[in-house]
Amino acid sequence: MTLGLARLRLLPEVFWRLSLPEFCAMAGGFQRPGAISRAEVERMMLRFPD
């Protein structure tokens, strides 16, 4: 909520209508340097199944 309402300065009605992918894109979640890929997560899940 702090990111959406304070940092991005979204109106509350706009913030609450966003889907999670929309909010993630607005927050830069799809462009994070160093983020691991889906394939890397799947390899880690196989290696560490707990």
C-alpha positions as CSV (number, residue, x, y, z in Angstrom):
1,M,0.0,0.0,0.0
2,T,2.8,2.4,0.8
3,L,4.4,1.8,-2.6
4,G,1.1,2.2,-4.5
5,L,-0.4,5.1,-2.5
6,A,2.6,7.0,-1.4
7,R,5.5,6.4,-3.8
8,L,3.4,5.9,-7.0
9,R,0.8,8.4,-5.8
10,L,-2.1,6.4,-7.1
11,L,-5.6,7.4,-6.1
12,P,-7.0,4.8,-3.7
13,E,-9.8,3.8,-6.1
14,V,-7.2,3.2,-8.8
15,F,-4.9,1.3,-6.5
16,W,-7.6,-1.1,-5.4
17,R,-8.8,-1.8,-9.0
18,L,-5.3,-2.9,-10.2
19,S,-4.6,-6.5,-10.8
20,L,-1.5,-8.0,-9.3
21,P,0.3,-8.1,-12.7
22,E,-0.6,-4.5,-13.4
23,F,0.7,-3.4,-10.0
24,C,3.9,-5.4,-10.4
25,A,4.5,-3.8,-13.8
26,M,3.9,-0.3,-12.4
27,A,6.3,-1.0,-9.5
28,G,9.0,-2.2,-11.9
29,G,8.7,-5.8,-10.8
30,F,9.2,-7.2,-14.3
31,Q,12.5,-5.2,-14.9
32,R,14.4,-6.0,-11.7
33,P,18.1,-6.7,-12.5
34,G,19.3,-9.8,-10.8
35,A,15.9,-11.4,-10.5
36,I,15.9,-15.1,-11.2
37,S,14.0,-16.6,-14.1
38,R,11.3,-19.2,-13.8
39,A,13.6,-21.9,-15.1
40,E,16.1,-21.1,-12.3
41,V,13.3,-21.4,-9.7
42,E,12.3,-24.7,-11.2
43,R,15.9,-26.0,-11.1
44,M,16.2,-24.9,-7.5
45,M,12.9,-26.6,-6.6
46,L,14.3,-29.9,-8.0
47,R,17.6,-29.5,-6.2
48,F,16.1,-28.5,-2.9
49,P,12.6,-30.2,-2.8
50,D,11.8,-29.3,0.8
